[in-house]
Amino acid sequence: MAKVEKGSFISEPMVYKLAFKANNAVSEKFTDWLAVEVLPTIRKHGAYMTEAKLEEVLLNPDTLISLATQLKEERQARLGLEKENSQLNQELAGATEKTTYLDLILESPDDILITQIAQDYGFSAMKFNRILNELRIQRKVNKQWVLYSRYMGKGYIGSRTQNYVDSKGQERTSITTTWKQKGRKFLYETLKKHGYLPLVEQDDLAS
């Protein structure tokens, strides 16, 4: 149960909760009044009025009109809040269900090939490499794409080494560049700044 500090504002529902949980003469008197008088009257007649208020209603019909108006306004306000809360909950649920590309990156710590990243954006590896070149992220050296010096040593890329035998029967070594999780996050943020979005986020914008 929440702790109530001295001078704190206590809402009406909280008053009832505290009264039901408390163990003293005041709370016992209050809960007895609710259980013996108020709740049975509401169950029986659909409403509860003190004797003073009941006498006022009988002597002055305008009081009844005023009470009815207040009840109607309170009901409309409550329904309005319920509708607003329902809409907010639906929006929150929708936002929670949406998966961003950054979420996918963070869920996959393994190094991956540029071909796989290109597919996430709907491009071929050739087209995607060309875009990264235009953005001055990488350049081609001896038929291989390498990062510009300002991006080297930042933990963006790795490599895979594969041994194979060529058509002449000679053993060869092939080195393929891979992108680490940190590098993929860098690509995502940089490409987004230049208007390139992965397919999963393009779908979210279209919906």
N, C-alpha and C positions, 0 to 999 in steps of 0.2 A: 504494500500500500504506500502511496506517495506521502512523503513527510510534509506536513503543513507548517510553514514558518510563521512566526508572529507577524501580524500585519498583512499576511497574504490574503488575496481575494479568493473566496471559496464559492464555487458555482453551486446552484441548487442541487443538481444530481450528486455532487460531492458531499453536500450536507446530509442527504439521505444515506449515502454509503457510510459516512462516518458515524451517523446515528445508529445504524444497524450493527456496526462493528464495535462500537463503544460499550463499555460495561459500567454504567453509573446510573444514578437515579434520574437524571435529566433525560438521558437517552431512552431509558426504560419508559418514562412517562410519554415521551414523544412517539415511540414505536407502538405503545399501547393505544394511543389516540389514533394513529394511522390504522392499526389492525382492527380496532373495535368500532370506530366511528366512520372514518373517511372511506376506507376501501369497501366495506359493506354497503355504504350509501351509494358510492359510484357504481358498484355492481348492480344494485337494485334500481337506481333511478337514472344512471348514466351521467351523473354529475354530483358535485358536492358544494354546498354553500354553508358558511357559518350562519348562525342565527341572525346576527346583525345584518349580513348581506342579504339574507332571505327576506328579512323585514323591509329592507331598503327597496328590494325588487317589487314587493307587494305594494308598497306605498308610492313608488315612483316607476311607472312603466318604462320611462326613458333609460333607467338603469339596466333593465333587461336588454334593451336595444344596444346599449353601449357594451354590455358584456358579450352579446352575440357578435357584435362587430369586432371586438378584440379577439375573440376566439377564431373568427374567420381569418383575420389578418395573421394571427399566429400560425394557423394551419397553412395558409398560403406561403408564409415565410419558411416554414419547415419543409413543405413540399419543394420549394425553390432550392433550398439547401441540399435536399436529398437528390434532386435532379443534377445539381452542380457537382456534387460528390460523385455521382454515378458517372458523369461525363469525364471527370478527372481520373477516376479509376480505370475507365476504358482507355483513355489516352496513355495512362501510365502502363497499362498492360500491353498496349500496342508498342510503346517505346521499348519495353523490356523484351518483347519478342523479336525486335529487329536486331540483326547481327551486323555489326560494322566490319569492314575489311580489317581494321586495326585489331578487332577481337580475334579474327582468324589468324592474324600474324602472331599475336601473343599466345595463342593456343598451340602454335606449331613452331617449336624452337629449332627444328632441324634445318640444315642448309638445303636450299633448293636451286634448281637451274633457272636461268633466265627465261627459258621456254615456258616453264610453269607460271611464272609471274606474268609473262606476256598474255597467256591464255586467260588469266584472271581479269585482264583489261580488254579482252576481245581482239588482241593483236597477234600477228605472227611474231616469232622471235626476231626475224629480220627487221620488221617494222618497229618493234619495241626498242631494239638496239639503236636504230636510227633516231628515235625520239630522244633516247638518253644521250646520244651524241649531240643532237641539236641543243639540248639543255646543258651541254658542256659538263656532263657527269662522267662520260667515258669517251675514249678515242681508240682508234684502231692502230695497233703496232704489230707489224709482221703477221697480218691476218688474224690477230687476236685482239679482242676488246680489253682495254685496261683503263683503270680509273685515272682521272686527272690527279695531279700531285696533291692538290688540296684535300682530296678525299681519301688518299692513301693512308694506311696506318690507323684508321679509325675503327677497324673491326667490322667493316661493312661486307667484305667478301672473304671467301675461302677458296679451296681448290680440291678437285678430285683427280687423282693420278690413275691412269689405266694403261696397262701393258697389252700390246697386241702384236700380231705378226702381219706384215704387209704382204702384198701380192707377190713379192719377190722372195718371201720366206724370211725376211729380216725382222728382228724384234724391234719394236718401236714403243715409244711412250707418248701417251696423249694426256695433256693437262687441261681440264675443263674448269672454268670459273664458276663458283657457286655463290649464292647470296645468303648471308647469315640473317638471323632475325633482326638484328640492329640495322643491317643494310636495307632490308625490306621495309622497315619502318621509315627509314630515311627516304627511300624511293616513294613510298606512299605519300608522305608529307610534301615532298618536293613536287611530285606530279599533280597533287591536288591543288597546289598553289598556281599551277599553270593550266588548270581546267581539265586534267585527266582524272577520271574517276573509275574505280574498278566496277565490274558489271554488277556486283551485289549492291553497290550504292546507287548505281544508275537505276536499278529496278525500284529502289526505295523512293527515288525522286519521281519516277513515272507513276507510282501508285498513289 
